[in-house]
Amino acid sequence: MDQAAILDHEFLVAAYIVTWVIQLSYLVWLGYRWRAQKGKKQRSSRR
């Protein structure tokens, strides 16, 4: 493989990694929001 092909492959891998990190971070954020909302709902139903 020539140097340009190796560099292109490294950029492609980096782009996939960044994309997965962003998507997983968003899922974690949604999970925290859902958990907080679920907790709020349970606290309000106890009254």
Buried (B, 14 or more C-beta within 10 A) or exposed (E): EEEEEEEEEEEEEEEEEEEEEEEEEEEEEEEEEEEEEEEEEEEEEEE
